[in-house]
Amino acid sequence: MKKTIALLLLISALFLRQSVFAMTEEEAKSLDLTVQSGLSEKELSAGLRDELLPLAKDFILAEEKYGVNAVFLASVAALESGWGKSCFRQNNIFGWSGKDFLTKAECIDFVASKIAEHYLSENGKYYNGKTVSGVNICYNGNGFWEEKVAEIMAMISRNCGKKGFDTERKSDYSGVVVIG
């Protein structure tokens, strides 16, 4: 009996864990961005690529410090900087207000604090809900941005805890088509 219960608990835990890791684009759009991802640095690293890969720890730290979902933060950075390969200003992987940063970690911390304060707080001046759609209204305002952020969130979530990277999507969101 104890073995059966333990097995059921293990299966339940694996099922719940998978549901957190593998969200669809629609689920990403409606996700409460103040809900923590529950990912470890290693798990998030498996979903990142290129110049964002070594920043998994910084996304997790920002999530813990400000309560902004790390997968969302990483997805916005991926879209705005082509996975960290292109910064309009020094270390500014979010393209935030033409501001320079000493490090990409400093940029993540700063942007997470501003998103938490202005976009995800009910008293925030740009608050329109705690979803990608709500943030997009004042953050960017373009439906393309919302769609791409949700698509990247789903892609990252599919890859967390897996080796390699999902090549199902052929765009790397930096304007360059990935051949492969």
CYANA upper distance limits for C-alpha pairs under 8 A (distance plus 0.5 A):
  1 MET  CA      5 ILE  CA      6.81
  2 LYS  CA      6 ALA  CA      6.56
  3 LYS  CA      7 LEU  CA      6.53
  4 THR  CA      8 LEU  CA      6.66
  5 ILE  CA      9 LEU  CA      6.61
  6 ALA  CA     10 LEU  CA      6.65
  7 LEU  CA     11 ILE  CA      6.66
  8 LEU  CA     12 SER  CA      6.51
  9 LEU  CA     13 ALA  CA      6.53
 10 LEU  CA     14 LEU  CA      6.67
 11 ILE  CA     15 PHE  CA      6.61
 12 SER  CA     16 LEU  CA      6.60
 13 ALA  CA     17 ARG  CA      6.47
 14 LEU  CA     18 GLN  CA      6.55
 15 PHE  CA     19 SER  CA      6.75
 16 LEU  CA     20 VAL  CA      7.00
 17 ARG  CA     21 PHE  CA      6.86
 18 GLN  CA     22 ALA  CA      6.40
 19 SER  CA     23 MET  CA      7.13
 20 VAL  CA     37 SER  CA      7.90
 20 VAL  CA    157 SER  CA      8.17
 21 PHE  CA    157 SER  CA      5.16
 21 PHE  CA    158 ARG  CA      6.54
 21 PHE  CA    159 ASN  CA      8.40
 21 PHE  CA    160 CYS  CA      6.88
 22 ALA  CA    154 ALA  CA      7.23
 22 ALA  CA    157 SER  CA      5.46
 22 ALA  CA    158 ARG  CA      5.11
 22 ALA  CA    159 ASN  CA      8.46
 23 MET  CA     27 GLU  CA      6.28
 23 MET  CA     28 ALA  CA      6.82
 23 MET  CA    153 MET  CA      8.36
 23 MET  CA    154 ALA  CA      5.79
 23 MET  CA    157 SER  CA      6.65
 23 MET  CA    158 ARG  CA      7.55
 24 THR  CA     28 ALA  CA      6.64
 24 THR  CA    151 GLU  CA      8.41
 24 THR  CA    154 ALA  CA      5.75
 25 GLU  CA     29 LYS  CA      6.77
 25 GLU  CA    147 GLU  CA      8.39
 25 GLU  CA    150 ALA  CA      5.60
 25 GLU  CA    151 GLU  CA      5.71
 25 GLU  CA    153 MET  CA      7.75
 25 GLU  CA    154 ALA  CA      5.85
 26 GLU  CA     30 SER  CA      7.02
 26 GLU  CA    150 ALA  CA      7.84
 27 GLU  CA     31 LEU  CA      6.41
 28 ALA  CA    132 VAL  CA      7.96
 28 ALA  CA    150 ALA  CA      5.64
 28 ALA  CA    151 GLU  CA      8.23
 28 ALA  CA    153 MET  CA      6.77
 28 ALA  CA    154 ALA  CA      6.88
 29 LYS  CA    131 THR  CA      6.74
 29 LYS  CA    132 VAL  CA      5.70
 29 LYS  CA    133 SER  CA      6.74
 29 LYS  CA    146 GLU  CA      8.07
 29 LYS  CA    147 GLU  CA      8.40
 29 LYS  CA    150 ALA  CA      6.01
 30 SER  CA    131 THR  CA      5.90
 30 SER  CA    132 VAL  CA      7.27
 30 SER  CA    133 SER  CA      7.92
 31 LEU  CA     35 VAL  CA      8.43
 31 LEU  CA    130 LYS  CA      8.23
 31 LEU  CA    131 THR  CA      6.09
 31 LEU  CA    132 VAL  CA      7.84
 32 ASP  CA    130 LYS  CA      5.71
 32 ASP  CA    131 THR  CA      5.73
 33 LEU  CA     68 VAL  CA      6.33
 33 LEU  CA     69 ASN  CA      5.70
 33 LEU  CA     72 PHE  CA      7.57
 33 LEU  CA    120 LEU  CA      8.13
 33 LEU  CA    130 LYS  CA      6.03
 33 LEU  CA    131 THR  CA      6.18
 33 LEU  CA    132 VAL  CA      7.84
 34 THR  CA     67 GLY  CA      5.81
 34 THR  CA     68 VAL  CA      5.49
 34 THR  CA     69 ASN  CA      6.33
 34 THR  CA    120 LEU  CA      7.73
 34 THR  CA    130 LYS  CA      7.30
 35 VAL  CA     67 GLY  CA      7.53
 35 VAL  CA     68 VAL  CA      7.65
 35 VAL  CA     69 ASN  CA      6.52
 36 GLN  CA     63 GLU  CA      7.08
 36 GLN  CA     64 GLU  CA      8.09
 36 GLN  CA     67 GLY  CA      7.03
 36 GLN  CA     68 VAL  CA      7.34
 36 GLN  CA     69 ASN  CA      5.47
 36 GLN  CA     70 ALA  CA      7.62
 37 SER  CA     69 ASN  CA      6.22
 37 SER  CA     70 ALA  CA      6.79
 37 SER  CA     71 VAL  CA      7.25
 39 LEU  CA     43 GLU  CA      6.26
 39 LEU  CA     44 LEU  CA      6.52
 39 LEU  CA     60 ILE  CA      8.15
 40 SER  CA     44 LEU  CA      6.70
 40 SER  CA     60 ILE  CA      7.79
 41 GLU  CA     45 SER  CA      6.53
 41 GLU  CA     56 ALA  CA      5.93
 41 GLU  CA     57 LYS  CA      5.60
 41 GLU  CA     60 ILE  CA      6.96
 42 LYS  CA     46 ALA  CA      7.05
 42 LYS  CA     56 ALA  CA      8.08
 42 LYS  CA    161 GLY  CA      8.12
 43 GLU  CA     47 GLY  CA      7.63
 43 GLU  CA    160 CYS  CA      5.47
 43 GLU  CA    161 GLY  CA      5.30
 44 LEU  CA     48 LEU  CA      7.10
 44 LEU  CA     56 ALA  CA      6.36
 44 LEU  CA     71 VAL  CA      8.17
 44 LEU  CA    156 ILE  CA      8.23
 44 LEU  CA    160 CYS  CA      6.02
 44 LEU  CA    161 GLY  CA      7.96
 45 SER  CA     49 ARG  CA      8.19
 45 SER  CA     53 LEU  CA      6.14
 45 SER  CA     54 PRO  CA      7.86
 45 SER  CA     55 LEU  CA      8.46
 45 SER  CA     56 ALA  CA      5.86
 45 SER  CA    160 CYS  CA      7.65
 46 ALA  CA    156 ILE  CA      8.47
 46 ALA  CA    159 ASN  CA      6.42
 46 ALA  CA    160 CYS  CA      5.34
 46 ALA  CA    161 GLY  CA      6.12
 46 ALA  CA    162 LYS  CA      6.52
 46 ALA  CA    163 LYS  CA      6.98
 46 ALA  CA    164 GLY  CA      7.83
 46 ALA  CA    165 PHE  CA      8.13
 47 GLY  CA    155 MET  CA      7.91
 47 GLY  CA    156 ILE  CA      4.82
 47 GLY  CA    157 SER  CA      7.01
 47 GLY  CA    158 ARG  CA      7.83
 47 GLY  CA    159 ASN  CA      5.05
 47 GLY  CA    160 CYS  CA      5.11
 47 GLY  CA    161 GLY  CA      8.00
 47 GLY  CA    162 LYS  CA      8.27
 47 GLY  CA    165 PHE  CA      7.50
 48 LEU  CA     52 LEU  CA      6.57
 48 LEU  CA     53 LEU  CA      5.51
 48 LEU  CA     56 ALA  CA      8.04
 48 LEU  CA     74 ALA  CA      8.35
 48 LEU  CA     83 TRP  CA      8.48
 48 LEU  CA    156 ILE  CA      6.96
 49 ARG  CA     53 LEU  CA      5.34
 49 ARG  CA     83 TRP  CA      7.05
 49 ARG  CA    165 PHE  CA      8.33
 50 ASP  CA     83 TRP  CA      6.41
 50 ASP  CA     84 GLY  CA      7.34
 50 ASP  CA     85 LYS  CA      7.69
 51 GLU  CA     55 LEU  CA      8.29
 51 GLU  CA     83 TRP  CA      6.48
 51 GLU  CA     84 GLY  CA      5.16
 51 GLU  CA     85 LYS  CA      6.37
 52 LEU  CA     56 ALA  CA      7.56
 52 LEU  CA     74 ALA  CA      8.16
 52 LEU  CA     78 ALA  CA      7.89
 52 LEU  CA     83 TRP  CA      6.19
 52 LEU  CA     84 GLY  CA      5.84
 55 LEU  CA     59 PHE  CA      6.95
 55 LEU  CA    104 LYS  CA      8.30
 55 LEU  CA    105 ALA  CA      7.51
 56 ALA  CA     60 ILE  CA      6.78
 57 LYS  CA     61 LEU  CA      6.59
 58 ASP  CA     62 ALA  CA      6.60
 58 ASP  CA    105 ALA  CA      6.18
 58 ASP  CA    108 ILE  CA      7.34
 58 ASP  CA    109 ASP  CA      8.04
 59 PHE  CA     63 GLU  CA      6.67
 59 PHE  CA     70 ALA  CA      5.65
 59 PHE  CA     71 VAL  CA      8.38
 59 PHE  CA     73 LEU  CA      7.25
 59 PHE  CA     74 ALA  CA      7.14
 59 PHE  CA    108 ILE  CA      7.18
 60 ILE  CA     64 GLU  CA      6.75
 60 ILE  CA     70 ALA  CA      6.11
 61 LEU  CA     65 LYS  CA      6.54
 62 ALA  CA     66 TYR  CA      6.28
 62 ALA  CA     67 GLY  CA      7.85
 62 ALA  CA     68 VAL  CA      7.58
 62 ALA  CA     70 ALA  CA      7.73
 62 ALA  CA    108 ILE  CA      7.41
 62 ALA  CA    109 ASP  CA      6.04
 62 ALA  CA    112 ALA  CA      6.65
 62 ALA  CA    113 SER  CA      8.39
 63 GLU  CA     67 GLY  CA      5.33
 63 GLU  CA     68 VAL  CA      5.29
 63 GLU  CA     69 ASN  CA      5.95
 63 GLU  CA     70 ALA  CA      5.77
 63 GLU  CA    112 ALA  CA      8.10
 64 GLU  CA     68 VAL  CA      8.19
 66 TYR  CA    112 ALA  CA      7.00
 66 TYR  CA    113 SER  CA      6.45
 66 TYR  CA    116 ALA  CA      6.70
 67 GLY  CA    116 ALA  CA      7.53
 68 VAL  CA     72 PHE  CA      8.10
 68 VAL  CA     73 LEU  CA      7.75
 68 VAL  CA    112 ALA  CA      6.93
 68 VAL  CA    115 ILE  CA      8.08
 68 VAL  CA    116 ALA  CA      6.75
 69 ASN  CA     73 LEU  CA      6.92
 70 ALA  CA     74 ALA  CA      6.55
 71 VAL  CA     75 SER  CA      6.51
 71 VAL  CA    153 MET  CA      6.44
 71 VAL  CA    156 ILE  CA      7.53
 71 VAL  CA    157 SER  CA      7.91
 72 PHE  CA     76 VAL  CA      6.73
 72 PHE  CA    149 VAL  CA      7.95
 72 PHE  CA    153 MET  CA      6.66
 73 LEU  CA     77 ALA  CA      6.78
 73 LEU  CA    108 ILE  CA      8.33
 73 LEU  CA    112 ALA  CA      7.72
 74 ALA  CA     78 ALA  CA      6.50
 75 SER  CA     79 LEU  CA      6.68
 75 SER  CA    149 VAL  CA      6.10
 75 SER  CA    150 ALA  CA      8.32
 75 SER  CA    152 ILE  CA      5.97
 75 SER  CA    153 MET  CA      6.07
 75 SER  CA    156 ILE  CA      8.25
 76 VAL  CA     80 GLU  CA      6.52
 76 VAL  CA     94 PHE  CA      7.24
 76 VAL  CA    149 VAL  CA      6.41
 77 ALA  CA     81 SER  CA      6.32
 77 ALA  CA     82 GLY  CA      8.24
 77 ALA  CA     83 TRP  CA      7.18
 77 ALA  CA     84 GLY  CA      7.36
 77 ALA  CA     93 ILE  CA      5.89
 77 ALA  CA     94 PHE  CA      5.44
 78 ALA  CA     82 GLY  CA      5.74
 78 ALA  CA     83 TRP  CA      4.44
 78 ALA  CA     84 GLY  CA      6.68
 78 ALA  CA     93 ILE  CA      8.26
 78 ALA  CA    152 ILE  CA      8.25
 78 ALA  CA    173 TYR  CA      7.88
 79 LEU  CA     83 TRP  CA      7.19
 79 LEU  CA    148 LYS  CA      7.71
 79 LEU  CA    149 VAL  CA      7.22
 79 LEU  CA    152 ILE  CA      8.28
 79 LEU  CA    173 TYR  CA      6.08
 79 LEU  CA    174 SER  CA      7.34
 80 GLU  CA     93 ILE  CA      6.99
 80 GLU  CA     94 PHE  CA      5.83
 80 GLU  CA     95 GLY  CA      6.73
 80 GLU  CA    174 SER  CA      8.31
 81 SER  CA     85 LYS  CA      6.46
 81 SER  CA     86 SER  CA      5.34
 81 SER  CA     87 CYS  CA      6.21
 81 SER  CA     93 ILE  CA      5.67
 81 SER  CA     94 PHE  CA      6.98
 81 SER  CA     95 GLY  CA      7.83
 81 SER  CA    174 SER  CA      7.37
 82 GLY  CA     86 SER  CA      6.51
 82 GLY  CA    172 ASP  CA      7.15
 82 GLY  CA    173 TYR  CA      6.17
 82 GLY  CA    174 SER  CA      4.63
 82 GLY  CA    175 GLY  CA      8.40
 83 TRP  CA    172 ASP  CA      8.11
 83 TRP  CA    173 TYR  CA      8.36
 83 TRP  CA    174 SER  CA      8.10
 84 GLY  CA     93 ILE  CA      6.25
 86 SER  CA     93 ILE  CA      7.82
 87 CYS  CA     91 ASN  CA      6.68
 87 CYS  CA     92 ASN  CA      5.93
 87 CYS  CA     93 ILE  CA      5.94
 87 CYS  CA     94 PHE  CA      8.34
 87 CYS  CA     95 GLY  CA      7.32
 88 PHE  CA     92 ASN  CA      7.17
 88 PHE  CA     93 ILE  CA      8.37
 88 PHE  CA     95 GLY  CA      6.60
 88 PHE  CA     98 GLY  CA      7.84
 89 ARG  CA     95 GLY  CA      7.63
 89 ARG  CA     98 GLY  CA      6.64
 89 ARG  CA     99 LYS  CA      6.83
 89 ARG  CA    100 ASP  CA      5.89
 90 GLN  CA     99 LYS  CA      8.22
 90 GLN  CA    100 ASP  CA      5.30
 90 GLN  CA    101 PHE  CA      6.35
 90 GLN  CA    102 LEU  CA      7.91
 91 ASN  CA    100 ASP  CA      6.95
 91 ASN  CA    101 PHE  CA      5.89
 91 ASN  CA    102 LEU  CA      7.23
 91 ASN  CA    103 THR  CA      6.09
 91 ASN  CA    104 LYS  CA      5.37
 91 ASN  CA    107 CYS  CA      7.32
 92 ASN  CA     96 TRP  CA      7.13
 92 ASN  CA     99 LYS  CA      7.34
 92 ASN  CA    100 ASP  CA      6.59
 92 ASN  CA    101 PHE  CA      6.74
 92 ASN  CA    104 LYS  CA      7.07
 92 ASN  CA    107 CYS  CA      6.45
 93 ILE  CA    104 LYS  CA      7.33
 93 ILE  CA    107 CYS  CA      7.60
 93 ILE  CA    108 ILE  CA      8.45
 94 PHE  CA    107 CYS  CA      8.17
 94 PHE  CA    111 VAL  CA      8.08
 95 GLY  CA     99 LYS  CA      8.27
 96 TRP  CA    111 VAL  CA      7.88
101 PHE  CA    106 GLU  CA      6.79
101 PHE  CA    107 CYS  CA      6.35
102 LEU  CA    106 GLU  CA      7.17
103 THR  CA    107 CYS  CA      7.04
104 LYS  CA    108 ILE  CA      6.76
105 ALA  CA    109 ASP  CA      6.75
106 GLU  CA    110 PHE  CA      6.60
107 CYS  CA    111 VAL  CA      6.54
108 ILE  CA    112 ALA  CA      6.44
109 ASP  CA    113 SER  CA      6.72
110 PHE  CA    114 LYS  CA      6.88
111 VAL  CA    115 ILE  CA      6.54
112 ALA  CA    116 ALA  CA      6.54
113 SER  CA    117 GLU  CA      6.58
114 LYS  CA    118 HIS  CA      6.22
114 LYS  CA    119 TYR  CA      8.00
115 ILE  CA    119 TYR  CA      5.47
115 ILE  CA    120 LEU  CA      6.74
116 ALA  CA    120 LEU  CA      5.43
116 ALA  CA    121 SER  CA      6.54
117 GLU  CA    121 SER  CA      6.00
117 GLU  CA    124 GLY  CA      6.27
118 HIS  CA    123 ASN  CA      8.14
118 HIS  CA    124 GLY  CA      4.54
118 HIS  CA    125 LYS  CA      5.88
118 HIS  CA    126 TYR  CA      5.89
118 HIS  CA    127 TYR  CA      6.83
119 TYR  CA    124 GLY  CA      6.24
119 TYR  CA    125 LYS  CA      7.60
119 TYR  CA    126 TYR  CA      5.45
119 TYR  CA    127 TYR  CA      4.97
119 TYR  CA    128 ASN  CA      7.63
119 TYR  CA    129 GLY  CA      8.27
119 TYR  CA    130 LYS  CA      8.11
119 TYR  CA    135 VAL  CA      6.29
119 TYR  CA    139 TYR  CA      8.47
120 LEU  CA    124 GLY  CA      7.30
120 LEU  CA    127 TYR  CA      6.32
120 LEU  CA    128 ASN  CA      8.37
120 LEU  CA    129 GLY  CA      7.20
120 LEU  CA    130 LYS  CA      5.82
120 LEU  CA    135 VAL  CA      7.88
121 SER  CA    127 TYR  CA      6.85
122 GLU  CA    127 TYR  CA      6.43
122 GLU  CA    129 GLY  CA      8.18
123 ASN  CA    127 TYR  CA      7.53
126 TYR  CA    135 VAL  CA      8.17
126 TYR  CA    138 CYS  CA      6.47
126 TYR  CA    139 TYR  CA      8.37
127 TYR  CA    134 GLY  CA      7.66
127 TYR  CA    135 VAL  CA      7.54
128 ASN  CA    134 GLY  CA      5.10
128 ASN  CA    135 VAL  CA      6.93
128 ASN  CA    137 ILE  CA      7.58
129 GLY  CA    133 SER  CA      8.28
129 GLY  CA    134 GLY  CA      5.05
129 GLY  CA    135 VAL  CA      7.35
130 LYS  CA    134 GLY  CA      6.46
130 LYS  CA    135 VAL  CA      7.36
131 THR  CA    135 VAL  CA      6.72
132 VAL  CA    136 ASN  CA      6.48
132 VAL  CA    146 GLU  CA      6.82
132 VAL  CA    149 VAL  CA      8.18
132 VAL  CA    150 ALA  CA      7.78
133 SER  CA    137 ILE  CA      7.11
133 SER  CA    146 GLU  CA      6.75
134 GLY  CA    138 CYS  CA      8.49
135 VAL  CA    139 TYR  CA      6.32
136 ASN  CA    140 ASN  CA      5.73
136 ASN  CA    141 GLY  CA      5.78
136 ASN  CA    142 ASN  CA      7.67
136 ASN  CA    143 GLY  CA      8.38
136 ASN  CA    145 TRP  CA      7.89
136 ASN  CA    146 GLU  CA      6.63
137 ILE  CA    141 GLY  CA      5.14
137 ILE  CA    142 ASN  CA      8.27
140 ASN  CA    145 TRP  CA      7.40
141 GLY  CA    145 TRP  CA      8.19
142 ASN  CA    146 GLU  CA      7.39
143 GLY  CA    147 GLU  CA      6.71
144 PHE  CA    148 LYS  CA      6.58
145 TRP  CA    149 VAL  CA      6.52
146 GLU  CA    150 ALA  CA      6.71
147 GLU  CA    151 GLU  CA      6.60
148 LYS  CA    152 ILE  CA      6.57
148 LYS  CA    173 TYR  CA      8.35
149 VAL  CA    153 MET  CA      6.59
150 ALA  CA    154 ALA  CA      6.70
151 GLU  CA    155 MET  CA      6.70
152 ILE  CA    156 ILE  CA      6.52
153 MET  CA    157 SER  CA      6.58
154 ALA  CA    158 ARG  CA      6.67
155 MET  CA    159 ASN  CA      6.94
155 MET  CA    166 ASP  CA      7.41
156 ILE  CA    160 CYS  CA      6.73
158 ARG  CA    166 ASP  CA      8.17
159 ASN  CA    163 LYS  CA      7.97
159 ASN  CA    164 GLY  CA      8.15
159 ASN  CA    165 PHE  CA      6.74
159 ASN  CA    166 ASP  CA      7.03
167 THR  CA    180 GLY  CA      7.73
170 LYS  CA    177 VAL  CA      6.69
170 LYS  CA    178 VAL  CA      5.79
170 LYS  CA    179 ILE  CA      7.45
170 LYS  CA    180 GLY  CA      8.08
171 SER  CA    175 GLY  CA      8.01
171 SER  CA    176 VAL  CA      7.20
171 SER  CA    177 VAL  CA      5.52
171 SER  CA    178 VAL  CA      6.13
172 ASP  CA    176 VAL  CA      7.00
172 ASP  CA    177 VAL  CA      7.08
172 ASP  CA    178 VAL  CA      6.81
